[in-house]
Amino acid sequence: MGSDPSEGPLATVLRGTNPWWAGSPGPAVPTFRRWCFRHLLGLLDGGLAPGILRRGPRRVGKTILVRQMIDTLLARGVAPSRILYVPFDDLEGLRRRADPILDVARWVETHVLGRPFNAAAQAGAPAYLFLDEVQNVANWSPQVKHLLDNHTLRAVLTGSSALRIEAGRDSLAGRVTTVELGPLLLREIAGLRSGFDLPPVWEGGVHAALRDPDFWRRAGRPATGRPATACLRSGRSPSSAPIRSPTGPSTRRGSRSPRS
């Protein structure tokens, strides 16, 4: 392992990218939030996997989302010393180290958090690590795997290179939840132009809707108003519900209209 990053200018760089350690605010961020913001916060608060991997092309808002999540944690009263942000696309000197992710994590334990990650987590104050553009680190996935396997903490990773991220993601199976982030959705563009937020059709994402028992109850009641299982027991197809004609008597799907 290389020299302690507290020796030399690297500590100054880390403190500069984490101004909340000194009680200063971070960079101003837009109030507009991408569709996945609340989903990401939910994963950060109580996801089964300790890590989140947010993947997408450049300029779609990955770093802005990270800063918005950090601002939200600070607004909740999370101690600034529990939050680490490292932009690996900017810190060339850091990337040249043998194990930059592990080196910085150990430095934070000693010089910022003041105790091991596991001790902080057992005290109900887990650390949050935000590693931006992590694919710029040559051997990023083994380091993240070691970190998540041996320490109780929450980690958010972002990456723009699909090939380099995909090459390392397999070793993190069960340790990270992957969230794909693409260009702005149509409703997001409309919200930006109109100044108000348009709610999604699938609140919380498709998976959240599929976990809702009411979704399946509604899906099981076709136009007849009867549960689909009752239609099947009676030998009647749910699709045979009567269709009201605006000019004549009702007909059934598949039947011929009366001859004139």
C-alpha positions as CSV (number, residue, x, y, z in Angstrom):
1,M,0.0,0.0,0.0
2,G,1.2,3.5,-0.8
3,S,2.0,6.3,1.7
4,D,-0.8,7.7,3.9
5,P,-2.8,10.2,1.9
6,S,-2.7,12.5,4.9
7,E,0.9,13.2,3.9
8,G,1.1,15.7,1.1
9,P,-1.5,17.6,-1.0
10,L,-4.0,14.7,-1.4
11,A,-5.6,15.3,2.0
12,T,-6.2,18.9,1.0
13,V,-7.9,17.7,-2.2
14,L,-10.1,15.3,-0.3
15,R,-11.1,18.0,2.1
16,G,-11.8,20.3,-0.8
17,T,-14.2,17.8,-2.4
18,N,-15.9,17.3,1.0
19,P,-16.4,20.9,2.3
20,W,-19.1,19.8,4.8
21,W,-16.3,18.3,7.0
22,A,-15.3,21.8,7.8
23,G,-18.9,23.1,8.1
24,S,-19.0,24.7,4.7
25,P,-21.7,24.0,2.1
26,G,-21.1,22.0,-1.0
27,P,-21.7,23.3,-4.6
28,A,-25.2,24.6,-5.3
29,V,-27.3,22.0,-7.1
30,P,-30.5,22.3,-9.2
31,T,-33.8,21.8,-7.3
32,F,-35.0,19.6,-10.2
33,R,-34.6,15.9,-9.5
34,R,-34.5,13.1,-11.9
35,W,-37.1,10.3,-11.8
36,C,-34.9,7.9,-9.8
37,F,-34.0,10.3,-7.0
38,R,-36.6,8.9,-4.5
39,H,-35.9,5.4,-5.6
40,L,-32.2,5.8,-4.9
41,L,-32.8,7.3,-1.5
42,G,-35.0,4.3,-0.7
43,L,-32.2,2.0,-1.7
44,L,-29.7,4.0,0.3
45,D,-31.9,3.9,3.4
46,G,-33.0,0.3,3.4
47,G,-31.9,-1.6,0.3
48,L,-31.0,-5.2,0.7
49,A,-27.6,-4.7,-1.0
50,P,-25.1,-2.3,0.8
51,G,-24.1,-0.7,-2.5
52,I,-25.8,1.1,-5.4
53,L,-24.3,1.2,-8.8
54,R,-25.8,4.0,-10.9
55,R,-24.7,3.5,-14.6
56,G,-25.4,5.8,-17.5
57,P,-23.8,8.0,-20.2
58,R,-22.1,11.3,-19.4
59,R,-24.2,14.4,-18.9
60,V,-27.4,12.7,-17.7
61,G,-27.2,13.9,-14.2
62,K,-25.3,11.2,-12.2
63,T,-23.1,13.6,-10.3
64,I,-26.0,16.0,-9.7
65,L,-27.9,13.1,-8.2
66,V,-25.0,12.3,-5.9
67,R,-24.8,15.8,-4.7
68,Q,-28.5,16.0,-4.1
69,M,-28.4,12.8,-2.1
70,I,-25.5,14.2,0.0
71,D,-27.5,17.4,0.6
72,T,-30.5,15.4,1.7
73,L,-28.4,13.3,4.2
74,L,-27.0,16.5,5.6
75,A,-30.5,18.1,5.9
76,R,-31.6,15.0,7.8
77,G,-28.9,15.7,10.4
78,V,-26.4,13.0,9.3
79,A,-23.0,14.0,10.7
80,P,-20.8,15.4,8.0
81,S,-17.9,13.2,9.0
82,R,-20.0,10.1,7.9
83,I,-20.2,11.3,4.3
84,L,-17.3,10.9,1.8
85,Y,-17.4,12.0,-1.8
86,V,-14.6,11.1,-4.2
87,P,-14.7,12.2,-7.9
88,F,-12.3,9.7,-9.6
89,D,-12.5,11.5,-13.0
90,D,-10.7,14.6,-11.5
91,L,-8.2,13.2,-9.1
92,E,-5.4,11.9,-11.3
93,G,-2.9,11.6,-8.5
94,L,-5.3,9.4,-6.5
95,R,-5.9,7.1,-9.5
96,R,-2.2,6.4,-9.7
97,R,-2.1,4.7,-6.3
98,A,-2.1,0.9,-6.1
99,D,-5.4,0.7,-4.1
100,P,-6.9,4.2,-4.1
101,I,-10.4,3.3,-2.9
102,L,-9.1,1.3,0.1
103,D,-6.4,3.9,0.9
104,V,-9.0,6.7,1.0
105,A,-11.4,4.6,3.0
106,R,-8.7,3.8,5.7
107,W,-7.8,7.5,5.7
108,V,-11.4,8.5,6.4
109,E,-11.7,6.0,9.2
110,T,-8.6,7.5,10.9
111,H,-8.7,11.2,10.1
112,V,-12.3,12.1,9.6
113,L,-14.7,9.5,11.0
114,G,-12.4,8.9,14.0
115,R,-13.3,5.2,14.3
116,P,-13.6,2.1,12.2
117,F,-16.6,1.8,9.8
118,N,-17.9,-1.2,11.7
119,A,-17.8,0.5,15.1
120,A,-19.7,3.5,13.6
121,A,-22.4,1.2,12.1
122,Q,-22.8,-0.7,15.4
123,A,-23.4,2.7,17.1
124,G,-26.2,3.4,14.6
125,A,-24.2,5.8,12.6
126,P,-23.0,4.1,9.3
127,A,-20.8,5.9,6.9
128,Y,-21.9,6.8,3.4
129,L,-19.3,6.6,0.6
130,F,-20.0,8.2,-2.8
131,L,-17.5,7.1,-5.5
132,D,-18.1,9.1,-8.7
133,E,-16.9,7.8,-12.1
134,V,-15.4,4.8,-10.3
135,Q,-14.6,3.0,-13.6
136,N,-11.6,5.3,-13.9
137,V,-9.9,3.2,-11.2
138,A,-8.1,0.3,-12.9
139,N,-9.0,-2.4,-10.3
140,W,-12.1,-0.8,-8.8
141,S,-14.4,-3.8,-8.4
142,P,-12.0,-5.9,-6.2
143,Q,-11.5,-2.9,-3.9
144,V,-15.2,-2.2,-3.6
145,K,-15.9,-5.9,-3.0
146,H,-13.4,-6.0,-0.2
147,L,-14.8,-2.8,1.3
148,L,-18.4,-4.1,1.2
149,D,-17.5,-7.6,2.4
150,N,-15.6,-6.5,5.4
151,H,-17.2,-3.2,6.5
152,T,-20.8,-2.2,7.3
153,L,-21.5,0.9,5.4
154,R,-23.5,2.3,2.5
155,A,-21.8,3.0,-0.9
156,V,-23.0,4.7,-4.0
157,L,-21.0,4.2,-7.2
158,T,-21.5,5.9,-10.5
159,G,-20.0,5.0,-13.9
160,S,-20.1,6.2,-17.5
161,S,-18.2,3.5,-19.3
162,A,-20.6,0.7,-19.9
163,L,-17.8,-1.8,-20.9
164,R,-15.6,-1.1,-17.9
165,I,-18.5,-1.1,-15.5
166,E,-19.9,-4.3,-16.9
167,A,-16.5,-5.9,-16.7
168,G,-16.4,-5.4,-12.9
169,R,-20.0,-5.7,-12.0
170,D,-20.1,-9.5,-12.0
171,S,-17.8,-9.8,-9.0
172,L,-20.2,-7.5,-7.1
173,A,-23.3,-9.8,-7.5
174,G,-25.5,-9.5,-4.4
175,R,-23.5,-6.5,-3.1
176,V,-24.8,-3.8,-5.3
177,T,-28.2,-2.8,-6.9
178,T,-27.8,-1.5,-10.4
179,V,-29.9,1.5,-11.5
180,E,-29.7,2.5,-15.1
181,L,-29.9,6.2,-15.9
182,G,-30.6,7.5,-19.4
183,P,-31.4,10.8,-21.0
184,L,-34.3,12.9,-19.8
185,L,-37.8,11.3,-20.0
186,L,-40.5,13.1,-21.9
187,R,-42.3,14.0,-18.6
188,E,-39.0,15.3,-17.1
189,I,-38.6,17.6,-20.1
190,A,-42.2,18.8,-19.8
191,G,-41.6,19.4,-16.0
192,L,-38.4,21.4,-16.7
193,R,-40.2,23.6,-19.3
194,S,-43.4,24.0,-17.3
195,G,-41.9,24.4,-13.9
196,F,-43.9,21.7,-12.1
197,D,-43.4,18.1,-11.5
198,L,-45.4,15.6,-13.5
199,P,-46.0,12.4,-11.4
200,P,-45.0,9.1,-13.0
201,V,-47.5,6.5,-14.2
202,W,-45.6,3.9,-12.2
203,E,-45.0,5.6,-8.8
204,G,-41.8,4.2,-7.3
205,G,-41.0,2.3,-10.5
206,V,-42.5,-0.8,-12.2
207,H,-41.2,-3.2,-9.5
208,A,-42.8,-1.2,-6.7
209,A,-46.2,-1.5,-8.5
210,L,-45.8,-5.2,-9.0
211,R,-45.1,-5.7,-5.3
212,D,-48.4,-4.0,-4.4
213,P,-51.2,-6.6,-3.8
214,D,-53.8,-4.0,-4.9
215,F,-52.2,-3.9,-8.4
216,W,-52.9,-7.7,-8.9
217,R,-56.5,-7.3,-7.4
218,R,-57.2,-4.6,-10.0
219,A,-55.6,-6.6,-12.8
220,G,-57.8,-9.6,-11.9
221,R,-61.0,-7.7,-12.5
222,P,-61.7,-7.4,-16.2
223,A,-64.5,-5.3,-17.8
224,T,-67.2,-7.7,-16.4
225,G,-66.4,-6.4,-12.8
226,R,-65.9,-10.1,-11.8
227,P,-62.6,-11.6,-10.8
228,A,-60.9,-13.3,-13.7
229,T,-60.8,-16.6,-11.7
230,A,-64.7,-16.5,-11.5
231,C,-64.9,-16.0,-15.2
232,L,-62.7,-19.0,-15.8
233,R,-64.7,-21.2,-13.4
234,S,-67.9,-20.4,-15.2
235,G,-66.4,-21.2,-18.6
236,R,-66.8,-17.7,-19.7
237,S,-63.8,-15.7,-21.1
238,P,-63.1,-12.4,-19.4
239,S,-62.9,-10.9,-23.0
240,S,-66.5,-11.8,-23.7
241,A,-67.9,-8.9,-21.8
242,P,-70.7,-7.1,-23.6
243,I,-69.8,-4.1,-25.8
244,R,-72.3,-1.3,-25.8
245,S,-73.0,0.0,-29.3
246,P,-73.8,3.7,-29.5
247,T,-76.5,3.1,-32.2
248,G,-77.9,-0.3,-31.3
249,P,-78.2,-3.2,-28.9
250,S,-75.1,-4.5,-27.2
251,T,-73.1,-7.2,-28.9
252,R,-70.4,-9.6,-27.7
253,R,-66.8,-9.7,-28.8
254,G,-66.4,-12.2,-31.6
255,S,-70.1,-12.2,-32.5
256,R,-71.6,-10.9,-35.7
257,S,-73.6,-7.8,-35.9
258,P,-77.3,-8.3,-36.8
259,R,-78.0,-8.1,-40.5
260,S,-79.9,-5.0,-41.6
